[in-house]
Amino acid sequence: MAGVTFNDRLRVAGRLAARAAAAAARIFRTPLLAVAGLRRRAPVRLLIAPQDIRTSDPTLAADIYAGYFAFGGKIVNAHGRSPFELEPGSPAWARALAGFSWLRHLRAADTAIARANARALVDDFLTLAGQPGHSEAWEPQVVARRLLAFLSQSPIILEGADRAFYRRFMKGIGRSQAFLERKLAMGLQGEARLAALIALAELGLCAEGPNKTQQRSTRLLTDELTRRILPDGGHVSRNPQVLIDLLLDLLPLRQAYAARGLQPPAQLLNAIDRMMPMLRLFRHGDGTLALFNGMGVTQPELLATVLAYDDVRARALTNAPHSGYQRLEAPDAIVLADAGRPPPKDFSQRAHAGCASFEMSIGAFRLVVNCGAPDANRPAAREAARTTAAHSTLIIDDTSSCRFAAQAGMSKWLGGEMVSGPDSVDVERFDDASTSSLTVAHNGYDSRFGFIHERQLSLHKDGRRLDGVDRLRPTISHPENRSFVVRFHIHPGVRLKRVRAGYAVLCVLPSGRRWLFESPRLPVEIEESIFFAGPDGPRSCAQIAVHGYTLDDSEVEWSFLQAERKKE
């Protein structure tokens, strides 16, 4: 527990006490919930099948028919057995298999073999893993994903099915419904709660049943959307990927209301309308999303699908104070900055310690990046990617501005939650005819080192220069003199070369355009880094690093400016 403060321990103890109290309440309620669940009848018939707008690949149907299941970066050959009998390749693989989102590839194949294969695999699951248990298949988010997949892919599952299978399938849907309702009544929180409510609301529209069931699920969902989608359109987790995932589910839900001849609730429509321009805020010139708070590889086909439903083609937000993000934009240059506090604890499982970090793109090419989040099969790398050192910002004494449960030795109880982080982040923005300027100051280093980190960014309106200043303001009389590093992680496609006696670095983009990084007072180093968000997996890259000491170098000036193209 090195580096964990007394206040951190108090926060962890309080969090564990709250968890214990909630668990005691759940134990008390469980018998009552079980009795209530016995009274609920499983849905008898499906009336509509919502559209799954995720992209599909019919060629994958042949791989699945041949027994190859590739999920979460792992490929498992079933060798003629049911995949639900196999030892999972990883927890992420098991979740993806039991989520059944891959059924859309079988439907896209549109062959009799694919339809029979889909029904056989669903039957295998219902027989071998269809009862609630402690495996990944019965985690609430996985159950919600499976329920949505069963509803949207019901035409391929049920085509040609006999009455016995139809009844077994509907009973499976009923078990999922009862499971999710029980978890919600027991206090399910975080991203899993919203996923469960979306699945239940969609089931209420698709299945024949009492109208009050559909009305209740809609009311619970709209209440949760009001709490979790912020006024500027961001999600409370502050993770750009969550926006994509939610829209991929909310857009078909909106269509399902129309298919049943019902008016979608205003809260749903308003949430979608707010989320679209927020999603555009994160887009770089190459179409990928900024790597903040758990964002990894951008899947361009999914992003394009979501944005195609943006009826008003809203412009990107530039100022998102509720979500804590800022966008500075000029011709051919975009700067995106994290200017917010960490998310609430229940939504911090994937959040990063990147306050005051920024990314920059020039035209269709990324220049400054954060390291991004690797896939779920790399847990150690995922923890490393969450640290401040993996972001383009200042770090004191190689210590992150946020502390995580793993650092406090509490990951067994708190998972990946944040224990503490900046609770005061001041943001000022100023736009005039010549520049767009942003100042972000946070207290993530105050309790341990006695300093406030303040960063100022100024993007010139012609898009040819970004000026920056990092300041360390002491909050106590005699702080210790600590080392710090201002890091600028550079995209793998950019070549770097130290120039001007080590006080500048020449950055050559893939297009041949040249940008010069300068730090006039302190020498500049080029160090190794890693980029986790490459579509083909992690890639080595470089970072520009400016080293100093808190008392000797309390202000670091730097700039990126466009250089003249080298003459041939």
C-alpha positions as CSV (number, residue, x, y, z in Angstrom):
1,M,0.0,0.0,0.0
2,A,3.0,2.3,-0.6
3,G,2.0,5.8,-1.6
4,V,-1.5,5.4,-0.2
5,T,-2.4,8.2,2.2
6,F,-4.4,8.0,5.5
7,N,-7.3,9.7,3.8
8,D,-7.2,7.1,1.0
9,R,-7.6,4.4,3.7
10,L,-10.5,6.3,5.2
11,R,-12.2,6.5,1.8
12,V,-11.7,2.8,1.2
13,A,-13.0,1.9,4.6
14,G,-16.1,4.1,4.1
15,R,-16.6,2.5,0.7
16,L,-16.4,-1.0,2.1
17,A,-18.7,-0.1,5.0
18,A,-21.3,1.2,2.4
19,R,-20.9,-2.0,0.4
20,A,-21.4,-4.1,3.6
21,A,-24.6,-2.3,4.5
22,A,-25.9,-2.7,1.0
23,A,-25.1,-6.4,1.0
24,A,-26.9,-6.8,4.4
25,A,-30.0,-5.1,2.9
26,R,-29.8,-7.4,-0.1
27,I,-29.7,-10.5,2.1
28,F,-32.8,-9.2,3.9
29,R,-34.7,-8.6,0.7
30,T,-33.6,-11.7,-1.2
31,P,-36.4,-14.1,0.2
32,L,-39.0,-11.5,-0.6
33,L,-37.7,-11.0,-4.1
34,A,-37.6,-14.8,-4.7
35,V,-41.3,-15.1,-3.7
36,A,-42.2,-12.2,-5.9
37,G,-40.3,-13.8,-8.8
38,L,-42.4,-17.0,-8.5
39,R,-45.5,-15.0,-9.3
40,R,-44.1,-13.6,-12.6
41,R,-45.0,-15.5,-15.7
42,A,-42.6,-15.8,-18.6
43,P,-43.5,-13.9,-21.8
44,V,-45.5,-16.1,-24.1
45,R,-45.0,-14.5,-27.5
46,L,-42.8,-11.9,-29.2
47,L,-44.5,-9.3,-31.3
48,I,-41.6,-7.5,-32.9
49,A,-37.9,-7.9,-33.4
50,P,-35.9,-4.7,-32.9
51,Q,-33.1,-3.9,-35.5
52,D,-29.6,-4.6,-34.5
53,I,-27.7,-1.7,-36.0
54,R,-24.2,-3.0,-35.3
55,T,-22.3,-3.9,-38.4
56,S,-22.2,-7.6,-39.3
57,D,-19.8,-9.8,-41.3
58,P,-21.5,-12.8,-43.0
59,T,-18.1,-14.5,-43.6
60,L,-17.8,-15.0,-39.8
61,A,-20.8,-17.3,-40.0
62,A,-18.6,-19.9,-41.7
63,D,-16.0,-19.7,-38.9
64,I,-18.7,-20.2,-36.3
65,Y,-20.1,-23.2,-38.2
66,A,-16.6,-24.7,-38.3
67,G,-16.3,-24.3,-34.6
68,Y,-14.0,-21.3,-34.4
69,F,-15.1,-18.7,-31.8
70,A,-13.0,-15.5,-31.8
71,F,-13.9,-13.1,-29.1
72,G,-12.0,-10.6,-27.0
73,G,-8.7,-11.2,-28.7
74,K,-8.9,-15.0,-28.2
75,I,-9.7,-17.8,-30.7
76,V,-11.1,-21.1,-29.4
77,N,-11.6,-24.2,-31.6
78,A,-14.5,-26.2,-30.3
79,H,-13.5,-29.3,-32.1
80,G,-17.1,-30.4,-32.7
81,R,-18.2,-29.7,-29.1
82,S,-20.5,-27.0,-27.9
83,P,-18.6,-23.9,-27.0
84,F,-20.6,-23.8,-23.7
85,E,-18.9,-27.0,-22.7
86,L,-15.4,-25.6,-23.1
87,E,-13.0,-24.0,-20.7
88,P,-13.2,-20.3,-21.7
89,G,-10.2,-18.7,-23.3
90,S,-10.5,-15.7,-20.9
91,P,-13.2,-14.0,-18.9
92,A,-13.6,-11.5,-21.8
93,W,-14.1,-14.4,-24.2
94,A,-16.7,-16.0,-21.9
95,R,-18.6,-12.7,-21.6
96,A,-18.6,-12.2,-25.4
97,L,-19.7,-15.8,-26.1
98,A,-22.6,-15.6,-23.5
99,G,-23.6,-12.2,-24.7
100,F,-24.6,-13.6,-28.2
101,S,-24.0,-10.3,-30.0
102,W,-22.3,-12.5,-32.6
103,L,-25.6,-13.9,-33.7
104,R,-25.9,-11.0,-36.1
105,H,-23.2,-12.5,-38.3
106,L,-25.2,-15.7,-38.7
107,R,-28.3,-13.6,-39.6
108,A,-26.3,-11.7,-42.1
109,A,-25.2,-14.9,-43.8
110,D,-29.0,-15.6,-44.5
111,T,-28.6,-19.3,-45.2
112,A,-30.4,-22.3,-43.9
113,I,-27.2,-23.6,-42.3
114,A,-26.6,-20.3,-40.5
115,R,-30.2,-20.3,-39.1
116,A,-30.0,-23.9,-37.9
117,N,-26.6,-23.2,-36.4
118,A,-27.9,-20.2,-34.5
119,R,-30.8,-22.2,-33.1
120,A,-28.6,-25.0,-32.1
121,L,-26.1,-22.8,-30.3
122,V,-29.0,-21.0,-28.4
123,D,-30.4,-24.4,-27.5
124,D,-27.0,-25.4,-26.2
125,F,-26.8,-22.4,-24.0
126,L,-30.3,-22.9,-22.6
127,T,-29.5,-26.5,-21.8
128,L,-25.9,-26.1,-20.5
129,A,-25.8,-22.6,-19.0
130,G,-29.4,-21.3,-19.0
131,Q,-29.9,-21.3,-15.2
132,P,-28.5,-18.3,-13.2
133,G,-25.1,-19.0,-11.7
134,H,-21.8,-17.5,-10.8
135,S,-20.2,-17.6,-14.2
136,E,-19.5,-14.7,-16.5
137,A,-22.7,-15.7,-18.4
138,W,-24.8,-14.5,-15.5
139,E,-23.1,-11.1,-14.8
140,P,-25.9,-8.5,-15.1
141,Q,-24.3,-6.7,-18.1
142,V,-23.9,-10.0,-20.0
143,V,-27.5,-11.0,-19.3
144,A,-28.7,-7.6,-20.6
145,R,-26.6,-8.0,-23.7
146,R,-27.9,-11.5,-24.3
147,L,-31.5,-10.5,-23.8
148,L,-31.1,-7.7,-26.4
149,A,-29.4,-10.1,-28.8
150,F,-32.2,-12.7,-28.4
151,L,-34.8,-10.1,-29.1
152,S,-33.2,-8.6,-32.1
153,Q,-32.1,-11.9,-33.6
154,S,-35.3,-13.8,-32.7
155,P,-36.3,-14.2,-36.4
156,I,-33.2,-16.3,-37.2
157,I,-33.4,-18.2,-33.9
158,L,-37.1,-19.1,-34.2
159,E,-37.5,-19.6,-37.9
160,G,-38.4,-23.3,-38.4
161,A,-38.4,-24.0,-34.7
162,D,-40.8,-26.4,-33.2
163,R,-43.2,-25.5,-30.4
164,A,-41.1,-27.1,-27.7
165,F,-38.0,-25.0,-28.6
166,Y,-40.2,-21.9,-28.8
167,R,-41.5,-22.4,-25.3
168,R,-37.9,-23.2,-24.0
169,F,-36.6,-20.0,-25.7
170,M,-39.4,-17.9,-24.1
171,K,-38.7,-19.4,-20.7
172,G,-35.1,-18.5,-21.1
173,I,-36.1,-14.9,-21.9
174,G,-38.3,-15.0,-18.8
175,R,-35.4,-16.1,-16.6
176,S,-33.3,-13.3,-17.9
177,Q,-36.1,-10.8,-17.2
178,A,-36.6,-12.1,-13.6
179,F,-32.8,-12.1,-13.0
180,L,-32.4,-8.5,-14.1
181,E,-35.4,-7.3,-12.2
182,R,-34.1,-9.0,-9.1
183,K,-30.7,-7.5,-9.5
184,L,-32.2,-4.0,-9.9
185,A,-34.4,-4.5,-6.8
186,M,-31.2,-5.5,-4.9
187,G,-29.5,-2.2,-5.8
188,L,-27.7,-2.8,-9.0
189,Q,-25.6,0.3,-9.9
190,G,-23.1,1.5,-12.4
191,E,-23.1,0.9,-16.1
192,A,-24.8,-2.5,-15.5
193,R,-27.9,-0.8,-14.2
194,L,-28.5,1.2,-17.3
195,A,-27.8,-1.8,-19.5
196,A,-30.4,-3.9,-17.6
197,L,-33.0,-1.1,-17.9
198,I,-32.5,-0.8,-21.6
199,A,-32.9,-4.6,-22.0
200,L,-36.1,-4.7,-19.9
201,A,-37.6,-1.7,-21.7
202,E,-37.0,-3.3,-25.1
203,L,-38.5,-6.6,-23.8
204,G,-41.6,-4.7,-22.6
205,L,-42.0,-3.4,-26.2
206,C,-41.3,-6.7,-27.9
207,A,-43.2,-9.2,-25.8
208,E,-46.9,-9.6,-25.4
209,G,-47.9,-8.8,-21.9
210,P,-49.5,-6.3,-19.5
211,N,-49.2,-2.7,-20.6
212,K,-48.2,-1.7,-17.1
213,T,-45.0,-3.8,-17.4
214,Q,-43.9,-1.8,-20.4
215,Q,-44.8,1.5,-18.8
216,R,-42.9,0.6,-15.6
217,S,-39.7,-0.4,-17.5
218,T,-39.9,2.8,-19.6
219,R,-40.3,5.0,-16.4
220,L,-37.3,3.3,-14.7
221,L,-35.2,3.8,-17.9
222,T,-36.1,7.4,-18.4
223,D,-35.3,8.1,-14.7
224,E,-31.9,6.5,-15.1
225,L,-31.1,8.3,-18.4
226,T,-31.9,11.6,-16.7
227,R,-29.4,10.8,-13.9
228,R,-26.7,9.3,-16.1
229,I,-26.7,11.4,-19.3
230,L,-25.3,14.8,-18.3
231,P,-26.8,18.1,-19.6
232,D,-24.1,18.5,-22.2
233,G,-24.6,14.9,-23.5
234,G,-21.8,13.1,-21.9
235,H,-22.2,9.9,-19.8
236,V,-21.4,10.1,-16.1
237,S,-18.5,7.6,-16.6
238,R,-16.8,10.2,-18.9
239,N,-15.8,7.3,-21.2
240,P,-16.3,8.1,-24.9
241,Q,-16.8,4.4,-25.7
242,V,-19.8,4.3,-23.4
243,L,-21.5,6.9,-25.6
244,I,-21.1,4.7,-28.7
245,D,-22.3,1.5,-26.8
246,L,-25.4,3.3,-25.4
247,L,-26.4,4.8,-28.8
248,L,-26.1,1.4,-30.4
249,D,-28.8,0.3,-28.0
250,L,-30.9,3.4,-27.6
251,L,-31.4,4.0,-31.3
252,P,-33.0,0.6,-31.9
253,L,-35.1,1.2,-28.8
254,R,-36.4,4.4,-30.2
255,Q,-37.4,2.5,-33.4
256,A,-39.1,-0.2,-31.3
257,Y,-41.4,2.4,-29.8
258,A,-42.4,3.6,-33.2
259,A,-42.9,0.0,-34.4
260,R,-45.4,-0.5,-31.6
261,G,-47.2,2.7,-32.4
262,L,-46.0,4.4,-29.2
263,Q,-44.4,7.8,-28.8
264,P,-40.9,7.4,-27.5
265,P,-40.4,9.1,-24.1
266,A,-39.1,12.7,-24.3
267,Q,-36.2,11.9,-22.0
268,L,-35.0,9.2,-24.4
269,L,-35.2,11.5,-27.4
270,N,-33.5,14.3,-25.6
271,A,-30.7,12.0,-24.4
272,I,-30.0,10.8,-27.9
273,D,-30.0,14.4,-29.3
274,R,-27.6,15.6,-26.6
275,M,-25.2,12.6,-27.0
276,M,-24.6,13.1,-30.7
277,P,-22.8,16.4,-30.6
278,M,-20.9,15.2,-27.5
279,L,-19.7,12.2,-29.4
280,R,-18.5,14.6,-32.2
281,L,-16.5,16.6,-29.6
282,F,-14.2,13.6,-29.2
283,R,-13.5,13.1,-32.9
284,H,-10.1,13.8,-34.3
285,G,-9.4,14.7,-37.9
286,D,-8.9,11.0,-38.8
287,G,-12.3,10.1,-37.5
288,T,-11.1,8.3,-34.4
289,L,-12.1,9.3,-30.8
290,A,-9.8,10.8,-28.2
291,L,-8.2,8.4,-25.7
292,F,-9.7,9.5,-22.4
293,N,-11.1,7.5,-19.5
294,G,-11.2,4.0,-20.9
295,M,-11.4,4.7,-24.6
296,G,-9.4,2.2,-26.7
297,V,-9.6,1.3,-30.4
298,T,-12.2,3.3,-32.3
299,Q,-14.3,1.0,-34.5
300,P,-14.9,3.3,-37.4
301,E,-17.8,1.3,-38.8
302,L,-19.7,1.5,-35.5
303,L,-19.0,5.2,-35.1
304,A,-20.2,5.9,-38.7
305,T,-23.3,3.8,-38.1
306,V,-24.2,5.8,-35.0
307,L,-23.5,9.2,-36.5
308,A,-25.6,8.3,-39.6
309,Y,-28.7,8.5,-37.2
310,D,-27.9,12.1,-36.3
311,D,-30.9,13.6,-37.9
312,V,-29.8,17.2,-37.5
313,R,-26.0,16.6,-38.2
314,A,-25.2,18.7,-35.1
315,R,-21.8,20.4,-34.9
316,A,-19.3,19.1,-32.4
317,L,-19.5,20.6,-28.9
318,T,-16.5,22.7,-28.0
319,N,-17.3,23.3,-24.3
320,A,-18.7,20.4,-22.2
321,P,-18.4,21.6,-18.6
322,H,-20.6,18.9,-17.1
323,S,-18.6,16.1,-18.7
324,G,-15.3,17.9,-18.2
325,Y,-14.0,18.1,-21.7
326,Q,-12.9,21.0,-24.0
327,R,-12.3,21.2,-27.7
328,L,-10.1,23.8,-29.4
329,E,-10.4,23.9,-33.1
330,A,-8.8,25.8,-35.9
331,P,-8.3,25.1,-39.7
332,D,-6.5,21.7,-39.9
333,A,-5.8,21.5,-36.1
334,I,-7.8,20.0,-33.2
335,V,-6.9,20.0,-29.6
336,L,-9.0,17.9,-27.1
337,A,-8.5,18.3,-23.3
338,D,-9.6,16.4,-20.2
339,A,-10.8,19.2,-17.9
340,G,-12.9,17.4,-15.4
341,R,-13.0,15.5,-12.1
342,P,-13.0,11.7,-11.9
343,P,-16.4,10.1,-12.3
344,P,-18.5,8.8,-9.4
345,K,-17.0,5.7,-7.8
346,D,-19.7,3.3,-9.2
347,F,-18.7,4.5,-12.7
348,S,-14.9,4.6,-12.2
349,Q,-14.0,1.0,-13.1
350,R,-12.4,2.1,-16.4
351,A,-11.6,5.8,-15.6
352,H,-8.1,7.1,-16.0
353,A,-5.9,9.6,-14.1
354,G,-5.6,12.0,-17.0
355,C,-6.8,15.3,-15.7
356,A,-5.3,18.2,-17.7
357,S,-4.0,15.8,-20.4
358,F,-4.6,16.7,-24.1
359,E,-4.5,15.2,-27.6
360,M,-3.8,17.0,-30.8
361,S,-4.4,16.1,-34.5
362,I,-3.3,17.8,-37.6
363,G,-5.6,17.3,-40.6
364,A,-6.1,13.6,-40.9
365,F,-3.2,12.6,-38.7
366,R,-2.8,12.3,-34.9
367,L,0.2,14.0,-33.4
368,V,-0.1,14.1,-29.6
369,V,-2.0,11.2,-28.0
370,N,-2.7,9.4,-24.7
371,C,-1.7,5.8,-24.6
372,G,-5.4,4.6,-24.6
373,A,-7.0,1.5,-23.1
374,P,-5.8,-2.0,-24.2
375,D,-8.3,-4.8,-24.5
376,A,-9.7,-6.7,-21.6
377,N,-7.3,-9.6,-22.0
378,R,-4.4,-7.4,-20.8
379,P,-5.4,-6.6,-17.2
380,A,-1.9,-5.5,-16.1
381,A,-1.6,-3.3,-19.2
382,R,-5.0,-1.8,-18.5
383,E,-3.9,-0.8,-15.0
384,A,-0.7,0.8,-16.4
385,A,-2.7,2.6,-19.0
386,R,-4.8,4.3,-16.3
387,T,-1.9,6.0,-14.7
388,T,-1.0,9.7,-15.2
389,A,2.3,8.6,-16.8
390,A,0.3,7.1,-19.7
391,H,-1.2,10.6,-20.5
392,S,0.1,13.7,-22.2
393,T,0.3,15.8,-19.1
394,L,2.6,16.6,-16.1
395,I,3.3,14.0,-13.4
396,I,5.1,14.6,-10.1
397,D,7.4,12.0,-8.6
398,D,6.0,9.3,-11.0
399,T,2.8,9.4,-8.9
400,S,-0.6,9.5,-10.5
401,S,-3.1,12.2,-9.8
402,C,-5.7,9.5,-8.9
403,R,-5.4,6.4,-6.8
404,F,-7.0,3.2,-7.7
405,A,-8.3,0.3,-5.6
406,A,-5.5,-1.9,-6.8
407,Q,-2.9,0.5,-5.3
408,A,-4.7,0.4,-2.0
409,G,-4.7,-3.4,-2.0
410,M,-8.5,-3.4,-2.3
411,S,-9.1,-4.7,-5.8
412,K,-10.7,-7.9,-4.4
413,W,-13.5,-5.8,-2.9
414,L,-13.6,-2.7,-5.0
415,G,-12.5,-4.0,-8.4
416,G,-11.0,-1.3,-10.6
417,E,-12.7,1.6,-8.8
418,M,-10.9,4.9,-8.1
419,V,-10.2,5.5,-4.4
420,S,-9.4,9.2,-4.8
421,G,-8.5,11.9,-7.3
422,P,-8.8,15.6,-7.9
423,D,-11.9,17.0,-6.2
424,S,-11.3,20.5,-7.4
425,V,-10.8,21.3,-11.1
426,D,-11.0,24.9,-12.2
427,V,-11.5,25.6,-15.9
428,E,-11.4,28.9,-17.8
429,R,-11.8,29.3,-21.5
430,F,-11.3,32.3,-23.7
431,D,-11.9,32.7,-27.4
432,D,-11.0,35.8,-29.4
433,A,-10.1,36.6,-33.0
434,S,-6.6,35.3,-32.7
435,T,-6.6,32.3,-30.3
436,S,-8.7,29.8,-28.3
437,S,-7.2,29.5,-24.8
438,L,-7.9,27.1,-22.1
439,T,-6.6,27.0,-18.5
440,V,-7.1,23.9,-16.3
441,A,-6.0,23.7,-12.7
442,H,-6.5,20.6,-10.5
443,N,-5.5,19.6,-6.9
444,G,-4.6,15.9,-7.6
445,Y,-1.1,16.5,-6.1
446,D,-2.1,18.8,-3.3
447,S,-2.6,16.3,-0.5
448,R,0.7,14.5,-1.1
449,F,3.1,17.1,-2.5
450,G,1.5,20.5,-1.7
451,F,1.1,21.6,-5.3
452,I,-1.7,22.6,-7.7
453,H,-1.0,21.7,-11.3
454,E,-2.2,24.4,-13.7
455,R,-2.0,24.0,-17.5
456,Q,-2.7,26.7,-20.1
457,L,-3.2,25.8,-23.8
458,S,-3.6,28.4,-26.5
459,L,-4.4,27.3,-30.1
460,H,-3.8,30.0,-32.7
461,K,-6.8,30.5,-35.0
462,D,-4.7,29.8,-38.1
463,G,-4.1,26.3,-36.7
464,R,-0.3,26.6,-37.1
465,R,0.7,26.9,-33.5
466,L,-0.2,25.6,-30.0
467,D,1.4,27.3,-27.0
468,G,1.4,25.7,-23.6
469,V,2.5,26.5,-20.0
470,D,2.5,24.0,-17.1
471,R,2.7,25.6,-13.7
472,L,3.1,24.2,-10.2
473,R,1.6,26.4,-7.5
474,P,2.6,25.6,-3.9
475,T,-0.2,25.3,-1.4
476,I,2.0,24.9,1.7
477,S,4.9,27.0,3.0
478,H,7.8,24.6,2.5
479,P,7.0,21.8,0.0
480,E,9.7,19.3,-0.8
481,N,11.6,19.6,-4.0
482,R,10.3,16.8,-6.1
483,S,11.1,15.7,-9.7
484,F,8.4,16.0,-12.3
485,V,8.0,15.2,-16.0
486,V,5.8,16.8,-18.6
487,R,5.0,14.0,-21.1
488,F,3.8,14.3,-24.7
489,H,3.0,10.9,-26.1
490,I,3.4,10.9,-29.9
491,H,1.4,8.8,-32.3
492,P,3.3,5.8,-33.7
493,G,3.0,7.2,-37.3
494,V,5.1,10.3,-36.4
495,R,8.9,10.4,-36.7
496,L,10.9,12.4,-34.1
497,K,14.3,13.9,-34.1
498,R,16.0,16.1,-31.5
499,V,17.2,19.4,-32.8
500,R,18.4,22.8,-31.6
501,A,20.9,21.4,-29.1
502,G,18.3,19.3,-27.4
503,Y,15.8,22.0,-26.7
504,A,13.5,21.1,-29.5
505,V,12.1,18.0,-31.4
506,L,11.1,17.9,-35.0
507,C,7.9,15.9,-35.6
508,V,7.4,14.5,-39.1
509,L,3.8,13.4,-39.9
510,P,3.1,10.6,-42.4
511,S,1.9,13.2,-44.8
512,G,5.4,14.8,-44.7
513,R,4.2,17.9,-42.8
514,R,6.7,19.0,-40.1
515,W,5.9,20.3,-36.7
516,L,8.5,21.6,-34.2
517,F,8.1,21.1,-30.4
518,E,10.1,23.6,-28.4
519,S,10.8,24.0,-24.7
520,P,13.1,27.1,-24.4
521,R,14.2,26.8,-20.8
522,L,14.5,23.0,-20.2
523,P,16.1,20.3,-22.4
524,V,13.9,17.8,-24.2
525,E,14.2,14.1,-24.2
526,I,12.8,11.5,-26.6
527,E,11.8,8.4,-24.6
528,E,10.0,5.1,-25.3
529,S,6.2,4.8,-25.0
530,I,3.4,2.5,-26.1
531,F,0.2,3.1,-28.0
532,F,-2.6,0.7,-26.9
533,A,-5.3,1.9,-29.3
534,G,-3.9,0.6,-32.6
535,P,-6.4,-1.5,-34.5
536,D,-3.8,-4.3,-34.8
537,G,-2.9,-4.2,-31.1
538,P,-0.4,-2.3,-29.0
539,R,2.4,-0.6,-30.9
540,S,5.6,0.9,-29.6
541,C,5.9,4.7,-30.0
542,A,7.8,7.6,-28.6
543,Q,7.1,10.4,-26.2
544,I,8.6,13.8,-25.7
545,A,9.6,14.4,-22.1
546,V,10.6,17.6,-20.3
547,H,12.1,16.9,-16.9
548,G,12.4,19.3,-14.0
549,Y,12.0,19.9,-10.2
550,T,9.0,21.4,-8.5
551,L,10.9,24.2,-6.7
552,D,13.5,24.9,-9.4
553,D,11.3,24.8,-12.5
554,S,7.8,25.8,-11.3
555,E,6.8,27.0,-14.8
556,V,7.5,25.1,-18.1
557,E,6.7,26.8,-21.4
558,W,6.5,24.8,-24.5
559,S,5.0,25.0,-28.0
560,F,4.1,23.0,-31.1
561,L,4.4,25.0,-34.3
562,Q,4.2,24.2,-37.9
563,A,7.6,24.1,-39.6
564,E,8.4,24.7,-43.2
565,R,8.3,21.6,-45.4
566,K,11.8,20.3,-46.1
567,K,12.9,21.2,-49.6
568,E,13.9,18.2,-51.7
